Structure formats: C-alpha cells, structure tokens
Amino acid sequence: MALASVCALSGRMLGGCSSLAGPVGSGQDAPGYYPPELTGLRGSAPGSFETAHAVRDGRSWNEARDLGEQYDLVVVGAGISGLAAAHFFRAKAGPDSRILVLDNHDDFGGHARRNEFHQDGQLHLLNGGTLMIDSPRPYSAVADGLLRALGVDVEALIRSTQHPQLYESMGLHPGVFFDRETFGSDQLITGRAGTSWVHWLDQAPLSQTARAQILQIEEGRVVDPMPGLSSAEKKLKLSAISFRDFLRDYIKVEPAVLAFYQARTHDEWGVGIDAVSALDCWGFGIKGFQGMNLEPGEISRMGFTAAGYASTGGSYQLSFPDGNATIARLLVRSLIPGACAGGSVEDLMTARFDYGRLDQYSSPVRLRLNSTAVRARHLGAPSTASEVEVTYVRDARAYRVGAAHCVLACYNMMIPYLCPELPPTQKDALHSLVKTPLVYTSVALRSGRALQALGISEVYAPGCYHSNIFLSPPVTIGAYRSPTSADQPTLIRMLRTPCQPGLTEQQQNRAGRAELLATSFETFERNIRDQLRRTLGPGGLDPATDITAITVNRWPHGYAPEYNPLIDPELPPEQRPHVVGRTRFGRIAIANSDSGGGAYTDVAIDQSHRAVADLLDLTAA
Ligand SMILES: Cc1cc2nc3c(=O)[nH]c(=O)nc-3n(C[C@H](O)[C@H](O)[C@H](O)COP(=O)(O)OP(=O)(O)OC[C@H]3O[C@@H](n4cnc5c(N)ncnc54)[C@H](O)[C@@H]3O)c2cc1C
C-alpha cells in the first residue's frame, strides 16, 4: 500500500505525513519545524547525503561565501560525539566559548534520533537509532561523569523507570517466525507462561533432526567438538572460523538449522553468522559452546563487542522511551538552554525543542542543521596555523566560517575528503573504516491486541525482510508512560540489516549501503505490511486499518566498524586503523565512535573527550 494510505488513517499523524512531500529543507527556524514528528523515510533521509556524495565524487566549492563568523570551535557532526565535544570544550575553555556545531541532517543526535507519534491525544516515543545505554564494558569515568553532569543517575533511573517484567506479566513472550520461503510454511511459535519457545519447536516447520539440533544448542547439550584441545587452543581456532562454519563443520547441523541461526547476529553486528567469528559469538553469549569448557575472558583475536562482554559482562543498561536521543537532547538543552524549557531528565521526555532557537547569534553555542561540511583546512601550515576555515553547503550554497579549533565528529571515512592534506597513511586508515548499514523501522499500531492474542513481546524472523520485531521497551519517566494494556495504541520496532552472505563483512556493508540508498519508501512499506500481516494477522491484525504510521530510520552509515578477526590483520593496538586515523592534525582533532573502534554511545563520548584534550593540550603547549 502506498504511503498516502498511511497518512489518511491517523489524525495528528497527518501533520507529520504531510511534510513527507520532500526533505525538510534548511529552514530550521521556520514555524512548525519539528523533525521528530516526521514519518516516512527518515534516518539518512533524502536531502541529507547528496552533498557528501558529490564531495566523494570530486566536486569542490571554491566560491563559498565568507559569513564573517569566527568561533573558538567548529564541530562537524551533531551526533553524541560532536555534542559531547562541544560540552567538554566549553567545560575546559570557559562558558563564553563560541562554538558552532554543523550537521548534514535535518535533526540533531546523529544515530541517536527520536521518533514521536501522537495517537489518541497521547505522545508515544521510540528510538529512531541508538537504542539504549548498554556497552560491552562499564562506562568510563568520563562517560559516566558526562551522564551525571546532565542529570542522568543511571542506577537510580534503572530502579525507578524500567519495567522489565511487564510483558511477561501480560502473558507476552519472545517468539520465532518461520517463513515459507525459507522453511516451507509460515509458522509463528511462542513461549508460554514459564516456558521458552524452544519447548514448542514441534510446531516448527523443521525436520525431527533439525529440531533436535536446535534444542541441543539452546539447552547447552552440544558435545565438545574439539576434544583434546586446551581452552586457549580452542579459542584461537574459534576466532578463525565463522559461527556458521562452526555450526556446519563442527556441530554438523542441517542446512535448516543454519538458516535458523543466520540472523542471530544481525542485531549486534549488522551482519549474519557467516561474517562473525565463532569466538565472538561465544564472547557475546550466543549458545552452542557450553560443552567446550572455555575459560572466561578475552583474547586479542576478539572484536570490541565480544571481548568487552567476555571480560566484564558489560555496562549498566537503561532504556529511555526515545533511546539515547535523550542523551543528545540533554546535551543540546545544556549547550543551548533557550531551545528547550526544563531542567531534569524527567521533564525532557515530553518537552519540545524550539528548533528556531538552535542557531542564534546571541547564543555562544549554535547548532546549524542541513549543513554538510565539505572542507576543513588550515590557513597556513597545519603545525603553525592559528585558524581553520570550514566550508559547508546548505541548500546548494557554500559558506565559510573560521575557527581556532575544529573537531571532526563525523563519519571518519569522509574525513580524507574534508582534509586532503592529511598524511597518506592516515587517509588510508580513515578510508578503511567501513560502517555497517542497518534500518530501524518504527511502526505505530492502533492497539496491541494482535500481539496480546498471539502472546508475543518480540519475534525473531530469520528469513524475513526485517529479522526482528520488538515491542517498545516499557518505561515510565516523568509524565511519559509506555502503554500498559493491549487496548492502547502501541509502537513496535523492526530491524533490517541489508547483508549479503557470501561476501566479506566490508563487502557486505558496501553492498548493503547501496541497496538501502536504492530502496524506496514504498518498497519498505510493502515489505513491512506484508511481514506484519503474515506474522500478526493470525492474531487479528489488519495492516490496512491497524497500522497508523511508519517511520523507516535508514542508516546506510550505521555501526562504527570494529576489529573482525575473520578478515582483519591482527595488529598492535596503536597500529589499528581507527587509532592511526584519529591522529590530531594541527588544529583539527577527530572524534566519533569510529575513532574508538566500537559502535557505542560511551565510545562516542570517550572519543570526544580525547579529541578535545588533543586540541587543548595543543593550545596549552
Ligand atoms: C541503528 C543504530 C543503533 C544503535 N544502538 C546503539 C545502542 O543501543 N547503544 C549504543 O551505545 N550505541 C548504539 N549505536 C551506536 C551509535 O552509533 C553510537 O552510540 C553513537 O550514537 C555514535 O555517535 P557519534 O556522534 O559518534 O556518530 P553519529 O551518531 O553517526 O553522528 C555523526 C554525525 O555527523 C554527521 N556528519 C557526517 N559527515 C558530515 C559532514 N560532512 N558534515 C556535517 N555532518 C556530518 C552525521 O550525519 C551524523 O549526524 C547504534 C547505532 C545505530 C546506527
């Protein structure tokens, strides 16, 4: 069904949908400019990336207009790293520091984006990207300190705002959807009170052998396939093979079992089990290794995610209703207090930003959206220059501003185009950082009755267009209340990773990015409606009347790349590409989670702190 039908269904939604005729444009100070309410194709929406791609393809803008604006710091990228860089710089250099933050998108937050829906007069929130506070290692003193400075006491909020048992108490459990294209027939199996879906595998369209093999894996009864090897030897071996190869060649599972597990790693890595090492899957806690007696702890041939979880068990975990967009919004409110009323994390949930106040002359910190940086160059030799000139393009026109310092908190692979003067080894390192594409789709439903009827809170659908469906996390914070009854309007979140098994992880990421950019909203919508009809239709869902809005958050440049032992050479930490790539260049420092080699909010914060220290150490020298 075409988008127009979505718009026709919902009252307040019409406001959001009507803006879908084209990109929001550059008028962030136009009345009614409020991107979180927009539906349709969001994330890296049309209008946000074309200029950057033109730069990649060799376009330059020599005729930029000099705005005569002079800043202490210009930050490229208004994601959490760029916003945190502005915060740390101001904290060090003083409250009167003049800072400009540029971002190519029509909203701030980078991946940490907020999706707002209004149904039955109530605000409903979902994350458009960055889901939650959760990292492979405990938050550092820097990252935890920033959260505290913003008024986020994570431990206290975990106690007072999260309701992890709610869905179970409503009789809702995780389920699995077997699709006919992959498994022969459409079948949803779910857990029941006190039991997991594995106990209902007899209803799955699988052979007896395949069911027995999945049960063995899930219940930890796999016999050690590498007897006679020490734990260290097994770990080394597991680090050199994919989880798919481990299941096929060591556990000797049937092809249908491989198909069942293929998408098990999509959520965490954005690629399937063919592209993630078996050892990383073990480190992350995926089942199949219980009989092998592997000793706890990381080895050097492990990626950032798995090594962290294997060594520490991970950080604290906290969900805000709009994901970590809350952190981005807290940062912006603290940097530009006039743009949003209130002072606590609780009152921020339902607060509305006045985008017209984000870029005002009277404010020491300014945030300029729809503005793609195309050049950052020293006026003079990088080692002695006292100024960096930053050129950006907005509405097809180029502008120049000056700054004493510059933090590039943008996608690191773009930096060689912004600064062609960088040393070749650094440019090569930056170019090699290929991010993982993925899509978070938010769907507003008239009610949660179909999920209630089927008894599901989330669905793993390994063969489907979206491999996972989740109910929004139940959170009560300030005046915000997640739905607590199936009769209320309900939001679901769906995950799609456009991977292409058979290629290496980097090749899959490039191919997936191209696929995402070539996929129209109509194609996404058709697939979403079809998948929800097949999955939730037996519970009574009619997509034509029950879906009230769809927001496809498309992230062609999604997760920051991390070391993958299957394809990357094992290098000493200081020679890894993200470390070489982040070297300070004169008055230009480099942040973003790419610089930390891990797709996590705390990494983005830590890297912004390091980038600001790089610059201010320079000033002090
Ligand atoms: C779908 C998704 C889910 C995630 N979930 C989690 C999670 O649950 N927990 C977690 O900790 N992490 C998660 N992450 C990782 C997330 O990327 C980090 O947490 C963090 O938000 C990254 O922040 P950043 O500022 O480094 O980069 P980004 O958020 O990517 O921000 C960089 C900004 O710079 C802009 N930019 C790029 N080039 C230019 C240019 N030339 N000019 C102007 N602007 C430019 C970009 O468009 C972007 O807006 C998730 C990532 C994705 C994609």
The ligand as an SDF file (V2000), in Angstrom:
LIG
                    3D

 53 58  0  0  0  0  0  0  0  0999 V2000
   20.6580    1.8290   14.4090 C   0  0  0  0  0  0  0  0  0  0  0  0
   21.7240    2.0200   15.4590 C   0  0  0  0  0  0  0  0  0  0  0  0
   21.5070    1.5940   16.7520 C   0  0  0  0  0  0  0  0  0  0  0  0
   22.4740    1.7920   17.7300 C   0  0  0  0  0  0  0  0  0  0  0  0
   22.2110    1.3970   19.0220 N   0  0  0  0  0  0  0  0  0  0  0  0
   23.1020    1.6560   19.9840 C   0  0  0  0  0  0  0  0  0  0  0  0
   22.7940    1.3660   21.3550 C   0  0  0  0  0  0  0  0  0  0  0  0
   21.7330    0.8310   21.6760 O   0  0  0  0  0  0  0  0  0  0  0  0
   23.7030    1.6970   22.3090 N   0  0  0  0  0  0  0  0  0  0  0  0
   24.8820    2.2880   21.9910 C   0  0  0  0  0  0  0  0  0  0  0  0
   25.6570    2.5780   22.9050 O   0  0  0  0  0  0  0  0  0  0  0  0
   25.2040    2.5660   20.7030 N   0  0  0  0  0  0  0  0  0  0  0  0
   24.3450    2.2640   19.7000 C   0  0  0  0  0  0  0  0  0  0  0  0
   24.6410    2.5810   18.3910 N   0  0  0  0  0  0  0  0  0  0  0  0
   25.9330    3.1430   18.0690 C   0  0  0  0  0  0  0  0  0  0  0  0
   25.8660    4.6480   17.9120 C   0  0  0  0  0  0  0  0  0  0  0  0
   26.3550    4.8930   16.6400 O   0  0  0  0  0  0  0  0  0  0  0  0
   26.6480    5.3600   18.9760 C   0  0  0  0  0  0  0  0  0  0  0  0
   26.0600    5.0300   20.1630 O   0  0  0  0  0  0  0  0  0  0  0  0
   26.7020    6.8810   18.8950 C   0  0  0  0  0  0  0  0  0  0  0  0
   25.4200    7.4230   18.8870 O   0  0  0  0  0  0  0  0  0  0  0  0
   27.5250    7.3780   17.7390 C   0  0  0  0  0  0  0  0  0  0  0  0
   27.6340    8.7760   17.8880 O   0  0  0  0  0  0  0  0  0  0  0  0
   28.6380    9.6060   17.0330 P   0  0  0  0  0  0  0  0  0  0  0  0
   28.4080   11.0300   17.3540 O   0  0  0  0  0  0  0  0  0  0  0  0
   30.0000    9.0520   17.1690 O   0  0  0  0  0  0  0  0  0  0  0  0
   28.2250    9.3470   15.5000 O   0  0  0  0  0  0  0  0  0  0  0  0
   26.8880    9.6810   14.7430 P   0  0  0  0  0  0  0  0  0  0  0  0
   25.7260    9.4500   15.5880 O   0  0  0  0  0  0  0  0  0  0  0  0
   26.9930    8.9580   13.4510 O   0  0  0  0  0  0  0  0  0  0  0  0
   26.9760   11.2520   14.4570 O   0  0  0  0  0  0  0  0  0  0  0  0
   27.8170   11.8110   13.4660 C   0  0  0  0  0  0  0  0  0  0  0  0
   27.0650   12.8960   12.7630 C   0  0  0  0  0  0  0  0  0  0  0  0
   27.9480   13.5590   11.8530 O   0  0  0  0  0  0  0  0  0  0  0  0
   27.2280   13.8140   10.6660 C   0  0  0  0  0  0  0  0  0  0  0  0
   28.1160   14.0690    9.5550 N   0  0  0  0  0  0  0  0  0  0  0  0
   28.8220   13.1700    8.8360 C   0  0  0  0  0  0  0  0  0  0  0  0
   29.5240   13.8060    7.8730 N   0  0  0  0  0  0  0  0  0  0  0  0
   29.2260   15.1250    7.9900 C   0  0  0  0  0  0  0  0  0  0  0  0
   29.6100   16.2720    7.2790 C   0  0  0  0  0  0  0  0  0  0  0  0
   30.4890   16.2080    6.2770 N   0  0  0  0  0  0  0  0  0  0  0  0
   29.0870   17.4650    7.6250 N   0  0  0  0  0  0  0  0  0  0  0  0
   28.2150   17.5650    8.6530 C   0  0  0  0  0  0  0  0  0  0  0  0
   27.8260   16.4860    9.3770 N   0  0  0  0  0  0  0  0  0  0  0  0
   28.3290   15.2970    9.0440 C   0  0  0  0  0  0  0  0  0  0  0  0
   26.4220   12.5540   10.5130 C   0  0  0  0  0  0  0  0  0  0  0  0
   25.4130   12.6730    9.5620 O   0  0  0  0  0  0  0  0  0  0  0  0
   25.9090   12.3600   11.9220 C   0  0  0  0  0  0  0  0  0  0  0  0
   24.7370   13.0930   12.1280 O   0  0  0  0  0  0  0  0  0  0  0  0
   23.6990    2.3890   17.3950 C   0  0  0  0  0  0  0  0  0  0  0  0
   23.9260    2.7890   16.0720 C   0  0  0  0  0  0  0  0  0  0  0  0
   22.9570    2.6180   15.1090 C   0  0  0  0  0  0  0  0  0  0  0  0
   23.2050    3.0620   13.7140 C   0  0  0  0  0  0  0  0  0  0  0  0
  1  2  1  0
  2  3  1  0
  2 52  2  0
  3  4  2  0
  4  5  1  0
  4 50  1  0
  5  6  2  0
  6  7  1  0
  6 13  1  0
  7  8  2  0
  7  9  1  0
  9 10  1  0
 10 11  2  0
 10 12  1  0
 12 13  2  0
 13 14  1  0
 14 15  1  0
 14 50  1  0
 15 16  1  0
 16 17  1  0
 16 18  1  0
 18 19  1  0
 18 20  1  0
 20 21  1  0
 20 22  1  0
 22 23  1  0
 23 24  1  0
 24 25  2  0
 24 26  1  0
 24 27  1  0
 27 28  1  0
 28 29  2  0
 28 30  1  0
 28 31  1  0
 31 32  1  0
 32 33  1  0
 33 34  1  0
 33 48  1  0
 34 35  1  0
 35 36  1  0
 35 46  1  0
 36 37  1  0
 36 45  1  0
 37 38  2  0
 38 39  1  0
 39 40  1  0
 39 45  2  0
 40 41  1  0
 40 42  2  0
 42 43  1  0
 43 44  2  0
 44 45  1  0
 46 47  1  0
 46 48  1  0
 48 49  1  0
 50 51  2  0
 51 52  1  0
 52 53  1  0
M  END
$$$$
